[in-house]
Amino acid sequence: FSFGIGLTYPLCGFIIAHYGWRFVFYTTGSIGAFWCIFWYFFAFDTPSLHPRITQQELRYIQGSVGNQITE
C-alpha cells in the first residue's frame, strides 16, 4: 500500500461523483505532466551539473560517495 494509491482512490471517487469519469483522466494526466515538467527543470544527472551547488558541497558529496562504477 502506498501513499499515492491511498490518496488517489478517494480523490478519484470524489471527482467521478461530482464531475464525471472523464475528468479523472484529465486530472491525473495533468498532475503527471506537471510532475514530469518539475523534474525536468529541477533534477540533474550529477551534482556537478546542478547550477546552484557550491564547491564545498560538491567536494563533500564526491568525497562521501567515493569511486563508484556506473553503467
PyMOL Python script that loads the backbone (N, CA, C, O; Angstrom):
from pymol import cmd

cmd.read_pdbstr("""\
ATOM      1  N   PHE A   1       0.852  -1.179   0.000  1.00  0.00           N
ATOM      2  CA  PHE A   1       0.000   0.000   0.000  1.00  0.00           C
ATOM      3  C   PHE A   1       0.885   1.226   0.000  1.00  0.00           C
ATOM      4  O   PHE A   1       1.766   1.364   0.849  1.00  0.00           O
ATOM      5  N   SER A   2       0.661   2.094  -0.925  1.00  0.00           N
ATOM      6  CA  SER A   2       1.472   3.303  -0.980  1.00  0.00           C
ATOM      7  C   SER A   2       0.610   4.538  -0.728  1.00  0.00           C
ATOM      8  O   SER A   2      -0.618   4.498  -0.804  1.00  0.00           O
ATOM      9  N   PHE A   3       1.280   5.601  -0.435  1.00  0.00           N
ATOM     10  CA  PHE A   3       0.594   6.862  -0.154  1.00  0.00           C
ATOM     11  C   PHE A   3      -0.201   7.342  -1.364  1.00  0.00           C
ATOM     12  O   PHE A   3      -1.317   7.839  -1.219  1.00  0.00           O
ATOM     13  N   GLY A   4       0.371   7.193  -2.551  1.00  0.00           N
ATOM     14  CA  GLY A   4      -0.299   7.647  -3.763  1.00  0.00           C
ATOM     15  C   GLY A   4      -1.615   6.941  -4.016  1.00  0.00           C
ATOM     16  O   GLY A   4      -2.605   7.575  -4.379  1.00  0.00           O
ATOM     17  N   ILE A   5      -1.629   5.631  -3.825  1.00  0.00           N
ATOM     18  CA  ILE A   5      -2.863   4.873  -4.030  1.00  0.00           C
ATOM     19  C   ILE A   5      -3.895   5.259  -2.979  1.00  0.00           C
ATOM     20  O   ILE A   5      -5.069   5.449  -3.295  1.00  0.00           O
ATOM     21  N   GLY A   6      -3.459   5.372  -1.744  1.00  0.00           N
ATOM     22  CA  GLY A   6      -4.377   5.738  -0.667  1.00  0.00           C
ATOM     23  C   GLY A   6      -4.988   7.116  -0.854  1.00  0.00           C
ATOM     24  O   GLY A   6      -6.104   7.366  -0.398  1.00  0.00           O
ATOM     25  N   LEU A   7      -4.284   7.998  -1.509  1.00  0.00           N
ATOM     26  CA  LEU A   7      -4.798   9.339  -1.772  1.00  0.00           C
ATOM     27  C   LEU A   7      -5.603   9.393  -3.069  1.00  0.00           C
ATOM     28  O   LEU A   7      -6.623  10.077  -3.147  1.00  0.00           O
ATOM     29  N   THR A   8      -5.140   8.672  -4.077  1.00  0.00           N
ATOM     30  CA  THR A   8      -5.759   8.753  -5.398  1.00  0.00           C
ATOM     31  C   THR A   8      -7.133   8.116  -5.460  1.00  0.00           C
ATOM     32  O   THR A   8      -8.039   8.686  -6.067  1.00  0.00           O
ATOM     33  N   TYR A   9      -7.319   6.957  -4.854  1.00  0.00           N
ATOM     34  CA  TYR A   9      -8.622   6.287  -4.936  1.00  0.00           C
ATOM     35  C   TYR A   9      -9.760   7.139  -4.379  1.00  0.00           C
ATOM     36  O   TYR A   9     -10.768   7.307  -5.066  1.00  0.00           O
ATOM     37  N   PRO A  10      -9.648   7.681  -3.174  1.00  0.00           N
ATOM     38  CA  PRO A  10     -10.746   8.534  -2.688  1.00  0.00           C
ATOM     39  C   PRO A  10     -10.911   9.813  -3.517  1.00  0.00           C
ATOM     40  O   PRO A  10     -12.030  10.265  -3.758  1.00  0.00           O
ATOM     41  N   LEU A  11      -9.788  10.386  -3.948  1.00  0.00           N
ATOM     42  CA  LEU A  11      -9.859  11.597  -4.757  1.00  0.00           C
ATOM     43  C   LEU A  11     -10.566  11.325  -6.082  1.00  0.00           C
ATOM     44  O   LEU A  11     -11.408  12.112  -6.515  1.00  0.00           O
ATOM     45  N   CYS A  12     -10.221  10.213  -6.722  1.00  0.00           N
ATOM     46  CA  CYS A  12     -10.868   9.860  -7.990  1.00  0.00           C
ATOM     47  C   CYS A  12     -12.350   9.566  -7.792  1.00  0.00           C
ATOM     48  O   CYS A  12     -13.168   9.921  -8.641  1.00  0.00           O
ATOM     49  N   GLY A  13     -12.702   8.929  -6.695  1.00  0.00           N
ATOM     50  CA  GLY A  13     -14.112   8.697  -6.404  1.00  0.00           C
ATOM     51  C   GLY A  13     -14.881   9.994  -6.259  1.00  0.00           C
ATOM     52  O   GLY A  13     -15.997  10.124  -6.762  1.00  0.00           O
ATOM     53  N   PHE A  14     -14.284  10.951  -5.574  1.00  0.00           N
ATOM     54  CA  PHE A  14     -14.910  12.268  -5.413  1.00  0.00           C
ATOM     55  C   PHE A  14     -15.072  12.960  -6.766  1.00  0.00           C
ATOM     56  O   PHE A  14     -16.127  13.516  -7.071  1.00  0.00           O
ATOM     57  N   ILE A  15     -14.014  12.918  -7.567  1.00  0.00           N
ATOM     58  CA  ILE A  15     -14.062  13.573  -8.877  1.00  0.00           C
ATOM     59  C   ILE A  15     -15.125  12.934  -9.768  1.00  0.00           C
ATOM     60  O   ILE A  15     -15.872  13.641 -10.444  1.00  0.00           O
ATOM     61  N   ILE A  16     -15.196  11.609  -9.773  1.00  0.00           N
ATOM     62  CA  ILE A  16     -16.207  10.922 -10.582  1.00  0.00           C
ATOM     63  C   ILE A  16     -17.610  11.303 -10.133  1.00  0.00           C
ATOM     64  O   ILE A  16     -18.484  11.555 -10.963  1.00  0.00           O
ATOM     65  N   ALA A  17     -17.828  11.345  -8.834  1.00  0.00           N
ATOM     66  CA  ALA A  17     -19.160  11.659  -8.310  1.00  0.00           C
ATOM     67  C   ALA A  17     -19.599  13.082  -8.643  1.00  0.00           C
ATOM     68  O   ALA A  17     -20.786  13.334  -8.846  1.00  0.00           O
ATOM     69  N   HIS A  18     -18.651  14.007  -8.699  1.00  0.00           N
ATOM     70  CA  HIS A  18     -19.019  15.407  -8.894  1.00  0.00           C
ATOM     71  C   HIS A  18     -18.812  15.928 -10.319  1.00  0.00           C
ATOM     72  O   HIS A  18     -19.515  16.841 -10.752  1.00  0.00           O
ATOM     73  N   TYR A  19     -17.852  15.353 -11.046  1.00  0.00           N
ATOM     74  CA  TYR A  19     -17.516  15.907 -12.359  1.00  0.00           C
ATOM     75  C   TYR A  19     -17.599  14.903 -13.505  1.00  0.00           C
ATOM     76  O   TYR A  19     -17.549  15.299 -14.669  1.00  0.00           O
ATOM     77  N   GLY A  20     -17.724  13.627 -13.204  1.00  0.00           N
ATOM     78  CA  GLY A  20     -17.789  12.607 -14.254  1.00  0.00           C
ATOM     79  C   GLY A  20     -16.471  11.865 -14.395  1.00  0.00           C
ATOM     80  O   GLY A  20     -15.417  12.344 -13.974  1.00  0.00           O
ATOM     81  N   TRP A  21     -16.553  10.689 -14.995  1.00  0.00           N
ATOM     82  CA  TRP A  21     -15.376   9.821 -15.053  1.00  0.00           C
ATOM     83  C   TRP A  21     -14.290  10.358 -15.971  1.00  0.00           C
ATOM     84  O   TRP A  21     -13.115  10.060 -15.756  1.00  0.00           O
ATOM     85  N   ARG A  22     -14.637  11.131 -16.974  1.00  0.00           N
ATOM     86  CA  ARG A  22     -13.622  11.653 -17.899  1.00  0.00           C
ATOM     87  C   ARG A  22     -12.667  12.620 -17.198  1.00  0.00           C
ATOM     88  O   ARG A  22     -11.479  12.679 -17.515  1.00  0.00           O
ATOM     89  N   PHE A  23     -13.197  13.359 -16.260  1.00  0.00           N
ATOM     90  CA  PHE A  23     -12.387  14.366 -15.575  1.00  0.00           C
ATOM     91  C   PHE A  23     -11.275  13.731 -14.740  1.00  0.00           C
ATOM     92  O   PHE A  23     -10.262  14.377 -14.472  1.00  0.00           O
ATOM     93  N   VAL A  24     -11.453  12.473 -14.327  1.00  0.00           N
ATOM     94  CA  VAL A  24     -10.392  11.773 -13.591  1.00  0.00           C
ATOM     95  C   VAL A  24      -9.147  11.655 -14.459  1.00  0.00           C
ATOM     96  O   VAL A  24      -8.032  11.850 -13.977  1.00  0.00           O
ATOM     97  N   PHE A  25      -9.329  11.339 -15.729  1.00  0.00           N
ATOM     98  CA  PHE A  25      -8.189  11.204 -16.624  1.00  0.00           C
ATOM     99  C   PHE A  25      -7.520  12.552 -16.877  1.00  0.00           C
ATOM    100  O   PHE A  25      -6.295  12.629 -16.960  1.00  0.00           O
ATOM    101  N   TYR A  26      -8.309  13.608 -16.998  1.00  0.00           N
ATOM    102  CA  TYR A  26      -7.730  14.942 -17.167  1.00  0.00           C
ATOM    103  C   TYR A  26      -6.925  15.344 -15.933  1.00  0.00           C
ATOM    104  O   TYR A  26      -5.830  15.895 -16.047  1.00  0.00           O
ATOM    105  N   THR A  27      -7.473  15.066 -14.768  1.00  0.00           N
ATOM    106  CA  THR A  27      -6.816  15.457 -13.520  1.00  0.00           C
ATOM    107  C   THR A  27      -5.520  14.687 -13.302  1.00  0.00           C
ATOM    108  O   THR A  27      -4.469  15.291 -13.086  1.00  0.00           O
ATOM    109  N   THR A  28      -5.585  13.365 -13.357  1.00  0.00           N
ATOM    110  CA  THR A  28      -4.378  12.573 -13.102  1.00  0.00           C
ATOM    111  C   THR A  28      -3.341  12.771 -14.203  1.00  0.00           C
ATOM    112  O   THR A  28      -2.141  12.767 -13.929  1.00  0.00           O
ATOM    113  N   GLY A  29      -3.788  12.944 -15.438  1.00  0.00           N
ATOM    114  CA  GLY A  29      -2.847  13.219 -16.525  1.00  0.00           C
ATOM    115  C   GLY A  29      -2.154  14.552 -16.357  1.00  0.00           C
ATOM    116  O   GLY A  29      -0.956  14.671 -16.615  1.00  0.00           O
ATOM    117  N   SER A  30      -2.900  15.559 -15.926  1.00  0.00           N
ATOM    118  CA  SER A  30      -2.312  16.880 -15.700  1.00  0.00           C
ATOM    119  C   SER A  30      -1.308  16.851 -14.558  1.00  0.00           C
ATOM    120  O   SER A  30      -0.242  17.461 -14.644  1.00  0.00           O
ATOM    121  N   ILE A  31      -1.646  16.147 -13.499  1.00  0.00           N
ATOM    122  CA  ILE A  31      -0.715  16.029 -12.370  1.00  0.00           C
ATOM    123  C   ILE A  31       0.566  15.337 -12.820  1.00  0.00           C
ATOM    124  O   ILE A  31       1.662  15.767 -12.462  1.00  0.00           O
ATOM    125  N   GLY A  32       0.434  14.278 -13.594  1.00  0.00           N
ATOM    126  CA  GLY A  32       1.612  13.578 -14.108  1.00  0.00           C
ATOM    127  C   GLY A  32       2.455  14.449 -15.019  1.00  0.00           C
ATOM    128  O   GLY A  32       3.684  14.410 -14.952  1.00  0.00           O
ATOM    129  N   ALA A  33       1.814  15.230 -15.867  1.00  0.00           N
ATOM    130  CA  ALA A  33       2.554  16.118 -16.766  1.00  0.00           C
ATOM    131  C   ALA A  33       3.300  17.193 -15.984  1.00  0.00           C
ATOM    132  O   ALA A  33       4.465  17.469 -16.269  1.00  0.00           O
ATOM    133  N   PHE A  34       2.639  17.804 -14.999  1.00  0.00           N
ATOM    134  CA  PHE A  34       3.315  18.810 -14.176  1.00  0.00           C
ATOM    135  C   PHE A  34       4.470  18.203 -13.388  1.00  0.00           C
ATOM    136  O   PHE A  34       5.506  18.844 -13.212  1.00  0.00           O
ATOM    137  N   TRP A  35       4.300  16.974 -12.915  1.00  0.00           N
ATOM    138  CA  TRP A  35       5.362  16.281 -12.181  1.00  0.00           C
ATOM    139  C   TRP A  35       6.576  16.071 -13.078  1.00  0.00           C
ATOM    140  O   TRP A  35       7.709  16.276 -12.644  1.00  0.00           O
ATOM    141  N   CYS A  36       6.351  15.665 -14.316  1.00  0.00           N
ATOM    142  CA  CYS A  36       7.452  15.463 -15.261  1.00  0.00           C
ATOM    143  C   CYS A  36       8.164  16.776 -15.576  1.00  0.00           C
ATOM    144  O   CYS A  36       9.393  16.825 -15.632  1.00  0.00           O
ATOM    145  N   ILE A  37       7.392  17.831 -15.780  1.00  0.00           N
ATOM    146  CA  ILE A  37       7.988  19.140 -16.061  1.00  0.00           C
ATOM    147  C   ILE A  37       8.819  19.613 -14.873  1.00  0.00           C
ATOM    148  O   ILE A  37       9.913  20.147 -15.054  1.00  0.00           O
ATOM    149  N   PHE A  38       8.306  19.421 -13.664  1.00  0.00           N
ATOM    150  CA  PHE A  38       9.047  19.799 -12.458  1.00  0.00           C
ATOM    151  C   PHE A  38      10.395  19.084 -12.405  1.00  0.00           C
ATOM    152  O   PHE A  38      11.426  19.722 -12.191  1.00  0.00           O
ATOM    153  N   TRP A  39      10.395  17.769 -12.598  1.00  0.00           N
ATOM    154  CA  TRP A  39      11.632  17.008 -12.525  1.00  0.00           C
ATOM    155  C   TRP A  39      12.568  17.335 -13.677  1.00  0.00           C
ATOM    156  O   TRP A  39      13.785  17.261 -13.508  1.00  0.00           O
ATOM    157  N   TYR A  40      12.049  17.687 -14.825  1.00  0.00           N
ATOM    158  CA  TYR A  40      12.896  18.046 -15.960  1.00  0.00           C
ATOM    159  C   TYR A  40      13.716  19.293 -15.642  1.00  0.00           C
ATOM    160  O   TYR A  40      14.890  19.371 -16.005  1.00  0.00           O
ATOM    161  N   PHE A  41      13.109  20.265 -14.970  1.00  0.00           N
ATOM    162  CA  PHE A  41      13.802  21.516 -14.691  1.00  0.00           C
ATOM    163  C   PHE A  41      14.580  21.525 -13.375  1.00  0.00           C
ATOM    164  O   PHE A  41      15.498  22.331 -13.220  1.00  0.00           O
ATOM    165  N   PHE A  42      14.240  20.654 -12.427  1.00  0.00           N
ATOM    166  CA  PHE A  42      14.866  20.735 -11.111  1.00  0.00           C
ATOM    167  C   PHE A  42      15.704  19.527 -10.718  1.00  0.00           C
ATOM    168  O   PHE A  42      16.290  19.527  -9.635  1.00  0.00           O
ATOM    169  N   ALA A  43      15.783  18.511 -11.546  1.00  0.00           N
ATOM    170  CA  ALA A  43      16.612  17.344 -11.241  1.00  0.00           C
ATOM    171  C   ALA A  43      17.775  17.297 -12.229  1.00  0.00           C
ATOM    172  O   ALA A  43      17.629  17.648 -13.400  1.00  0.00           O
ATOM    173  N   PHE A  44      18.916  16.862 -11.743  1.00  0.00           N
ATOM    174  CA  PHE A  44      20.117  16.838 -12.564  1.00  0.00           C
ATOM    175  C   PHE A  44      20.767  15.467 -12.466  1.00  0.00           C
ATOM    176  O   PHE A  44      20.635  14.780 -11.453  1.00  0.00           O
ATOM    177  N   ASP A  45      21.471  15.071 -13.524  1.00  0.00           N
ATOM    178  CA  ASP A  45      22.072  13.745 -13.571  1.00  0.00           C
ATOM    179  C   ASP A  45      23.178  13.565 -12.535  1.00  0.00           C
ATOM    180  O   ASP A  45      23.300  12.500 -11.930  1.00  0.00           O
ATOM    181  N   THR A  46      23.962  14.584 -12.337  1.00  0.00           N
ATOM    182  CA  THR A  46      25.041  14.519 -11.355  1.00  0.00           C
ATOM    183  C   THR A  46      25.054  15.819 -10.552  1.00  0.00           C
ATOM    184  O   THR A  46      24.559  16.843 -11.025  1.00  0.00           O
ATOM    185  N   PRO A  47      25.611  15.787  -9.350  1.00  0.00           N
ATOM    186  CA  PRO A  47      25.693  17.019  -8.562  1.00  0.00           C
ATOM    187  C   PRO A  47      26.513  18.107  -9.256  1.00  0.00           C
ATOM    188  O   PRO A  47      26.238  19.293  -9.073  1.00  0.00           O
ATOM    189  N   SER A  48      27.506  17.726 -10.044  1.00  0.00           N
ATOM    190  CA  SER A  48      28.334  18.735 -10.707  1.00  0.00           C
ATOM    191  C   SER A  48      27.564  19.516 -11.769  1.00  0.00           C
ATOM    192  O   SER A  48      27.984  20.611 -12.144  1.00  0.00           O
ATOM    193  N   LEU A  49      26.458  18.985 -12.259  1.00  0.00           N
ATOM    194  CA  LEU A  49      25.639  19.690 -13.247  1.00  0.00           C
ATOM    195  C   LEU A  49      24.634  20.646 -12.616  1.00  0.00           C
ATOM    196  O   LEU A  49      24.025  21.452 -13.320  1.00  0.00           O
ATOM    197  N   HIS A  50      24.452  20.567 -11.304  1.00  0.00           N
ATOM    198  CA  HIS A  50      23.474  21.426 -10.629  1.00  0.00           C
ATOM    199  C   HIS A  50      23.992  22.861 -10.616  1.00  0.00           C
ATOM    200  O   HIS A  50      25.130  23.091 -10.208  1.00  0.00           O
ATOM    201  N   PRO A  51      23.195  23.825 -11.049  1.00  0.00           N
ATOM    202  CA  PRO A  51      23.691  25.200 -11.167  1.00  0.00           C
ATOM    203  C   PRO A  51      23.889  25.926  -9.839  1.00  0.00           C
ATOM    204  O   PRO A  51      24.626  26.911  -9.791  1.00  0.00           O
ATOM    205  N   ARG A  52      23.260  25.474  -8.774  1.00  0.00           N
ATOM    206  CA  ARG A  52      23.345  26.210  -7.509  1.00  0.00           C
ATOM    207  C   ARG A  52      24.152  25.487  -6.432  1.00  0.00           C
ATOM    208  O   ARG A  52      24.064  25.853  -5.260  1.00  0.00           O
ATOM    209  N   ILE A  53      24.925  24.485  -6.792  1.00  0.00           N
ATOM    210  CA  ILE A  53      25.722  23.773  -5.797  1.00  0.00           C
ATOM    211  C   ILE A  53      27.036  24.531  -5.578  1.00  0.00           C
ATOM    212  O   ILE A  53      27.631  25.046  -6.525  1.00  0.00           O
ATOM    213  N   THR A  54      27.470  24.590  -4.343  1.00  0.00           N
ATOM    214  CA  THR A  54      28.745  25.243  -4.058  1.00  0.00           C
ATOM    215  C   THR A  54      29.870  24.227  -4.213  1.00  0.00           C
ATOM    216  O   THR A  54      29.641  23.018  -4.200  1.00  0.00           O
ATOM    217  N   GLN A  55      31.080  24.736  -4.357  1.00  0.00           N
ATOM    218  CA  GLN A  55      32.235  23.844  -4.489  1.00  0.00           C
ATOM    219  C   GLN A  55      32.428  23.007  -3.227  1.00  0.00           C
ATOM    220  O   GLN A  55      32.835  21.848  -3.303  1.00  0.00           O
ATOM    221  N   GLN A  56      32.137  23.593  -2.075  1.00  0.00           N
ATOM    222  CA  GLN A  56      32.259  22.862  -0.816  1.00  0.00           C
ATOM    223  C   GLN A  56      31.275  21.691  -0.785  1.00  0.00           C
ATOM    224  O   GLN A  56      31.645  20.582  -0.399  1.00  0.00           O
ATOM    225  N   GLU A  57      30.041  21.928  -1.182  1.00  0.00           N
ATOM    226  CA  GLU A  57      29.043  20.850  -1.218  1.00  0.00           C
ATOM    227  C   GLU A  57      29.446  19.768  -2.213  1.00  0.00           C
ATOM    228  O   GLU A  57      29.311  18.577  -1.931  1.00  0.00           O
ATOM    229  N   LEU A  58      29.937  20.182  -3.369  1.00  0.00           N
ATOM    230  CA  LEU A  58      30.341  19.218  -4.391  1.00  0.00           C
ATOM    231  C   LEU A  58      31.496  18.351  -3.899  1.00  0.00           C
ATOM    232  O   LEU A  58      31.482  17.138  -4.108  1.00  0.00           O
ATOM    233  N   ARG A  59      32.489  18.945  -3.253  1.00  0.00           N
ATOM    234  CA  ARG A  59      33.610  18.162  -2.709  1.00  0.00           C
ATOM    235  C   ARG A  59      33.131  17.188  -1.642  1.00  0.00           C
ATOM    236  O   ARG A  59      33.596  16.049  -1.584  1.00  0.00           O
ATOM    237  N   TYR A  60      32.198  17.632  -0.793  1.00  0.00           N
ATOM    238  CA  TYR A  60      31.665  16.764   0.254  1.00  0.00           C
ATOM    239  C   TYR A  60      30.949  15.560  -0.350  1.00  0.00           C
ATOM    240  O   TYR A  60      31.161  14.427   0.081  1.00  0.00           O
ATOM    241  N   ILE A  61      30.110  15.802  -1.337  1.00  0.00           N
ATOM    242  CA  ILE A  61      29.372  14.707  -1.976  1.00  0.00           C
ATOM    243  C   ILE A  61      30.328  13.754  -2.672  1.00  0.00           C
ATOM    244  O   ILE A  61      30.213  12.538  -2.519  1.00  0.00           O
ATOM    245  N   GLN A  62      31.261  14.288  -3.425  1.00  0.00           N
ATOM    246  CA  GLN A  62      32.199  13.432  -4.143  1.00  0.00           C
ATOM    247  C   GLN A  62      33.090  12.659  -3.181  1.00  0.00           C
ATOM    248  O   GLN A  62      33.451  11.514  -3.457  1.00  0.00           O
ATOM    249  N   GLY A  63      33.448  13.265  -2.063  1.00  0.00           N
ATOM    250  CA  GLY A  63      34.250  12.560  -1.073  1.00  0.00           C
ATOM    251  C   GLY A  63      33.467  11.488  -0.344  1.00  0.00           C
ATOM    252  O   GLY A  63      34.028  10.458   0.029  1.00  0.00           O
ATOM    253  N   SER A  64      32.186  11.711  -0.136  1.00  0.00           N
ATOM    254  CA  SER A  64      31.344  10.738   0.563  1.00  0.00           C
ATOM    255  C   SER A  64      30.999   9.547  -0.309  1.00  0.00           C
ATOM    256  O   SER A  64      30.915   8.421   0.182  1.00  0.00           O
ATOM    257  N   VAL A  65      30.803   9.781  -1.579  1.00  0.00           N
ATOM    258  CA  VAL A  65      30.407   8.712  -2.494  1.00  0.00           C
ATOM    259  C   VAL A  65      31.600   7.833  -2.832  1.00  0.00           C
ATOM    260  O   VAL A  65      31.467   6.612  -2.903  1.00  0.00           O
ATOM    261  N   GLY A  66      32.744   8.429  -3.038  1.00  0.00           N
ATOM    262  CA  GLY A  66      33.918   7.652  -3.402  1.00  0.00           C
ATOM    263  C   GLY A  66      33.883   7.274  -4.872  1.00  0.00           C
ATOM    264  O   GLY A  66      33.157   7.871  -5.667  1.00  0.00           O
ATOM    265  N   ASN A  67      34.671   6.282  -5.214  1.00  0.00           N
ATOM    266  CA  ASN A  67      34.731   5.824  -6.600  1.00  0.00           C
ATOM    267  C   ASN A  67      33.690   4.749  -6.825  1.00  0.00           C
ATOM    268  O   ASN A  67      33.799   3.643  -6.295  1.00  0.00           O
ATOM    269  N   GLN A  68      32.695   5.072  -7.601  1.00  0.00           N
ATOM    270  CA  GLN A  68      31.656   4.105  -7.939  1.00  0.00           C
ATOM    271  C   GLN A  68      31.603   3.949  -9.446  1.00  0.00           C
ATOM    272  O   GLN A  68      31.760   4.915 -10.193  1.00  0.00           O
ATOM    273  N   ILE A  69      31.381   2.734  -9.877  1.00  0.00           N
ATOM    274  CA  ILE A  69      31.270   2.456 -11.304  1.00  0.00           C
ATOM    275  C   ILE A  69      29.800   2.520 -11.688  1.00  0.00           C
ATOM    276  O   ILE A  69      28.958   1.879 -11.059  1.00  0.00           O
ATOM    277  N   THR A  70      29.498   3.291 -12.715  1.00  0.00           N
ATOM    278  CA  THR A  70      28.124   3.370 -13.207  1.00  0.00           C
ATOM    279  C   THR A  70      28.078   2.836 -14.626  1.00  0.00           C
ATOM    280  O   THR A  70      29.039   2.956 -15.386  1.00  0.00           O
ATOM    281  N   GLU A  71      26.972   2.261 -14.958  1.00  0.00           N
ATOM    282  CA  GLU A  71      26.819   1.703 -16.306  1.00  0.00           C
ATOM    283  C   GLU A  71      26.045   2.640 -17.182  1.00  0.00           C
ATOM    284  O   GLU A  71      25.816   2.341 -18.354  1.00  0.00           O
TER     285      GLU A  71
END
""", "prot")
cmd.dss("prot")
cmd.show_as("cartoon", "prot")
cmd.util.cbc("prot")
cmd.orient("prot")
